[in-house]
Amino acid sequence: MGDLETGLLLAGHRLRLTAEARELLDDVLSVLVPPCAVLDRQTAGAPDWSVNIAFSSPAAERRRRPGRPAFGWSDIGRRLEILGASDGVLALAGRYRVGCAEALIEVDTKNRQTRVFLPHGDEQSRRWPDWVARMFFGTRLLADGWQLVHASAVSIDTDDGPRAVLFLAAPCGGKSTLAHRAGVELRAGLLADDLVLLRVSSAGIAAIGWPTRVSVPTELLDAAVRENTSGGPMVETLVRGRRRRRLVLSPPEYAAMSGVDRSGPTRLGAIVVASRTDAASATRGLAVNGNLDHKRVAAELTLAAQVPAQRLMMLDVLGVAGPCAPSPWSMRCERNDLIAGLSSGDVVTVEMSVPEMSRLPLLPVWDALSVHIPWITRIEQ
């Protein structure tokens, strides 16, 4: 393999990356940093696992053969087929999406490394190395007891250091809108638009944003951006009879489009539960209630933690990034510890009731929230 090398660190776990071309390393770093921190050779130390990346030669191409076990995600078209296993090496053929060229992945348990051979000229296939890296970190963080929740989160600089704000809401309940507005209007750093990992630590509750897709409601984009992305990845949903369109981007694509920086692990400072008011109180406008009851917060976190499909997407069930100890199937559920951590009073809990979600992009949410979270300050444009 090539001499280019770097290391990634997240929550105490170390992964070494080597590649024959700088662009292959940059592909992985653009997705994984943050939440990961980059280690140079002098500070990297001994890695827990390595991922070696190269372009494949024609001789490395494999065709699917009848009778070989395969593992796939039917909704997105990703597929891994086991080609063989011998001398401690598991060989797999992978297609990142339907129609993609085939990549070769070799898991070498003796040398604690995964070798990824990418086909030339297939951009989607170049996502395999960051996928392997995400499997490495995701499986280990879940095994360590990190709690995965469906939420968005941002990091805001305060006099006491950066603090994370976690936005909880029902599906299509404003999480993406609030995170994007915070990045643009508060200059907050984006932790995540979709999935957040939480865990109690000696310094409080830590939050890690998981590097998955970012979905931006098109009503938050200016006309020029909407025109330039007319042929881009758009998702349409029907919410309470209203059609919503969202632009779906990878984390680096979102950062480039919006100018919003991404943030690494951050101490949790506030939880905002966004909900829609009932019809009888809809005329009262935006309402914010502070010191939300911890039982209510526990119920909201329990709902947000019901993400079995996303959890499986993070787990390395085939051991592509090496064995994990403890086993991911014996993961500890530390939600009770998480709720207990809120009782310290270090995390502000707020409920924000919105009369109509279609108005959320224009409502003065930061003025309302700053009454209870004083370090939320709108930046003058």
Secondary structure, DSSP 4 states (H G I P E B T S, - for coil): --SEEEEEEETTEEEEEEESSHHHHHHHHHHHTTTSEEE-HHHH-S-SEEEEEEEPPGGG-----TT--EEEETTTTEEEEEEEEETTEEEEEEESSTTPPPEEEEEETTTTEEEEEEPTT-TGGGGHHHHHHHHHHHHHHHHHTPEEEE-EEEEE--TTS-EEEEEE-STTSSHHHHHHHHHHHS-PEEEESSEEEEEEETTEEEEEE----EEEEGGGS-HHHHHHTTTS-EEEEEETTEEEEEEEE-HHHHHHHH-PPB--SEEEEEEEEEEEPPGGGGGG--EEEES--HHHHHHHHHHHT--HHHHHHHS-TT-TT---SS-GGG----HHHHHHHHTTS-SEEEEEEES-GGGTTTS-HHHHHHTT-TT--PPP-
